[in-house]
Amino acid sequence: MKNIQQFFIPFHLADPAGVVFFGHVFTLAHQVFEQFVIEQLKCQWVDWFQHPDWVIPIKKTEAEFHLPLKAGQICELQCSISAMTTSSFVFVTHFFQPHLCCTVQSVHVFCQQEPKQKMAIPSHLRTTLERYLVDH
């Protein structure tokens, strides 16, 4: 299943020609991810980002640009999980205006707070994340 959100792209994220600066897609993708955690995973922000027992750093992220992403327009964001392991998952955000403009992928790894070692994704979160697992 994909999660679909609408987002207006403000001009301050763009160059004078109205094209979004490439680095800002990572900020936008993370904003979408935070909303996904709260709305789709039904997890309080503090329980995900400031949990006392674990942290979930981003191990890797990448963006692929297909068309310019333009400011001043609505962007449809389609989010899903493309892969999961015992301790990690890949979150994918596709940006459409109306055609695919950009794809951002980020690998999130569950780790214990101390020592900083990988841990299994907690079962209640794994179950919810699996609902968004799709073949890309």
HELIX and SHEET records of a PDB file:
HELIX    1   1 PHE A   11  LEU A   13  5                                   3    
HELIX    2   2 HIS A   24  GLU A   39  1                                  16    
HELIX    3   3 TRP A   45  PHE A   49  1                                   5    
HELIX    4   4 SER A  123  GLU A  130  1                                   8    
SHEET    1   A 5 ASN A   3  PHE A   8  0                                        
SHEET    2   A 5 ILE A  74  MET A  84 -1                                        
SHEET    3   A 5 SER A  88  PHE A  96 -1                                        
SHEET    4   A 5 LEU A 100  VAL A 109 -1                                        
SHEET    5   A 5 ILE A  58  PHE A  65 -1                                        
SHEET    1   B 2 TRP A  54  VAL A  55  0                                        
SHEET    2   B 2 CYS A 111  GLN A 112 -1                                        
END                                                                             
